[in-house]
Amino acid sequence: METHFDVTEWQPTKAPEPGEEDISSELPTLIATLNDQTRAIYRHPYDPNGWSCRAETLARLRYPELAVGDTCKAIILCRTLLARLCEDRRYKLGYHMDFWMLDETESNDEEEDARRDDLEQRLVDLQADAHLLQNENLYHFPTFEEGRFLQRPYPWMEAKHRRRDDELLAEINDDFEEAELKIVNNFPKERPAGQVSKGRCCILKRHAFGEMDVGGNDSSELLGVFAARDLAQETVIVIDETEAWGCIGPGKGGSTSNLSGGAGCSDPIHPNLPSDDVSQDLRWIRERAGRYAAEVILRCRFLIGCIADDVAHPLDHTLIARLTPTYRREKVRLFGLEHDIAIPNDCLQQFGIDIFSDSSYDTWVLFTLEARVENNSWSDPLHSCISPLFSLFNHSCEPNVEKIHTIMVIRVTEDIKQGEQLFVDYDGFMKDQPLAARRKRMKKWLDADCQCTKCQRQEAEQQATDERCTCGCGGCKEPGIGLAEWDVADKPVFPEDAWTVRK
Ligand SMILES: C[S@@+](CC[C@H](N)C(=O)[O-])C[C@H]1O[C@@H](n2cnc3c(N)ncnc32)[C@H](O)[C@@H]1O
């Protein structure tokens, strides 16, 4: 946020509301102020005033979730400073609240007392103002501490964090190679002894749906997994183990009913891993996050992974850099003060991150991570999980790949030729639904209409039917069935296709 960005890149996350003030003429000044205030925070990260001022600018720039994140930090700092002042009145606060000094000289100096009272009053006022600003940006306050926002890419995000470079693709393709070795070692029936592995099964490529941009997304950024060799039906192609998962946790008082009404996870060590030590206990998150526990823990696991791997920036981490978000144009969503801001920050602190001075874990990074994780996770009633290879498969309403085990064993469901794209089904309940219903549902994951062959084919059929209706001949034109350039398979005939042909 410290670097300048052009006003044309500004994409506010607050949805426009009727009668709202037009701030376009103010934008250049607001952007410059944001840059200056961010630099001031870098210089004096423990000064609550810095966070509070930037929160105001972020609110003006229409980023409610980030304004709430900054007010949160201002409030924590005020609370801590006030507690310290009350604890021992001999403490003096150093330059820009950056350090404390213990004044051991006995002084009854009235001037000193007045100075201290003044500081105390300023902190109380600052805390109250930060609370006010926070509540103004929480749409559902006071019933819930939730705000409304649109997920958007932040304009100050560095170019290298927006794209996946060839180096990353090569790294992921190495992971596919390793996945093949796991199959050789763990599935002796799959690759019988003596049979030399024919090399990796899958390869990640750009332009998954051809050279045309899809839904405004650059086609070179649309990745897809393709068959690296011919694959016979039921071949296991990937074992995708991961530690990035969260569980819903038990209900109140440890019951097996969780807060969303289903059976809770009562595994006593979850969501901790057997390798975690006592200081890494995450069970407090499932208590605090309630029905959001699985997703919140999953995101926290990513943050912990970045800390453990000591990456320069979380968005550099290979498991985060590979994930693509979906910024649905008009979809207004809710963010929660507790589960999107407070809990991840507390988790970062538990793992030794100074959330005030370490700008790589700023609130915008948490929301960027959230958008990516949300678009790529899969869940069952108890868990939410990211499998780093499975998440790269695109969706088709006539998939040729399925997962057969929750530890993520993936196999093909039909014979596949080398070079064909491999697809999973993002929603197992929808494939028999009509086109319009499927497309509506798929909007949850896709920026654009689903590009799979089945949807394209049915769209063409629908158009042809419409054309027949206008000329009134009852069928002068054959439905235009064309395979997309990225799909070379002969597709099976579906019951609904047969019905169309008979008709
Ligand atoms: C889980 S990721 C799959 C990998 C992704 N293509 C990538 O480049 O990283 C889901 C995203 O892939 C794209 N996608 C997947 N299936 C699609 C489909 N059938 N039609 C259009 N876009 C699709 C959408 O952008 C979606 O948000």
The ligand as a Tripos MOL2 file, in Angstrom:
@<TRIPOS>MOLECULE
LIG
   27    29     1     0     0
SMALL
NO_CHARGES

@<TRIPOS>ATOM
      1 C1         -9.9260  -24.7630   -8.9170 C.3       1 LIG1
      2 S1         -9.4050  -23.6480  -10.1230 S.3       1 LIG1
      3 C2         -8.8960  -24.6810  -11.4380 C.3       1 LIG1
      4 C3         -7.5510  -24.2710  -11.9830 C.3       1 LIG1
      5 C4         -7.5610  -22.9440  -12.6920 C.3       1 LIG1
      6 N1         -7.9960  -23.0580  -14.0690 N.3       1 LIG1
      7 C5         -6.2310  -22.2360  -12.6220 C.2       1 LIG1
      8 O1         -5.8380  -21.5820  -13.6100 O.co2     1 LIG1
      9 O2         -5.5820  -22.2850  -11.5890 O.co2     1 LIG1
     10 C6        -10.9610  -23.0110  -10.6170 C.3       1 LIG1
     11 C7        -10.9150  -21.9090  -11.6370 C.3       1 LIG1
     12 O3        -10.6500  -22.4390  -12.9340 O.3       1 LIG1
     13 C8        -11.4920  -21.8660  -13.9270 C.3       1 LIG1
     14 N2        -12.4020  -22.9320  -14.4200 N.ar      1 LIG1
     15 C9        -12.4770  -24.1930  -13.9620 C.ar      1 LIG1
     16 N3        -13.3860  -24.9240  -14.6590 N.ar      1 LIG1
     17 C10       -13.9300  -24.0860  -15.5670 C.ar      1 LIG1
     18 C11       -14.9420  -24.2350  -16.5650 C.ar      1 LIG1
     19 N4        -15.5670  -25.3820  -16.7660 N.pl3     1 LIG1
     20 N5        -15.2540  -23.1530  -17.3180 N.ar      1 LIG1
     21 C12       -14.6230  -21.9590  -17.1170 C.ar      1 LIG1
     22 N6        -13.6580  -21.7560  -16.2060 N.ar      1 LIG1
     23 C13       -13.3000  -22.8070  -15.4300 C.ar      1 LIG1
     24 C14       -12.2480  -20.7630  -13.2210 C.3       1 LIG1
     25 O4        -11.5190  -19.5690  -13.3900 O.3       1 LIG1
     26 C15       -12.2380  -21.2060  -11.7740 C.3       1 LIG1
     27 O5        -12.3440  -20.1260  -10.8990 O.3       1 LIG1
@<TRIPOS>BOND
     1     1     2 1
     2     2     3 1
     3     2    10 1
     4     3     4 1
     5     4     5 1
     6     5     6 1
     7     5     7 1
     8     7     8 2
     9     7     9 1
    10    10    11 1
    11    11    12 1
    12    11    26 1
    13    12    13 1
    14    13    14 1
    15    13    24 1
    16    14    15 ar
    17    14    23 ar
    18    15    16 ar
    19    16    17 ar
    20    17    18 ar
    21    17    23 ar
    22    18    19 1
    23    18    20 ar
    24    20    21 ar
    25    21    22 ar
    26    22    23 ar
    27    24    25 1
    28    24    26 1
    29    26    27 1
@<TRIPOS>SUBSTRUCTURE
     1 LIG1         1 GROUP 0 **** ****
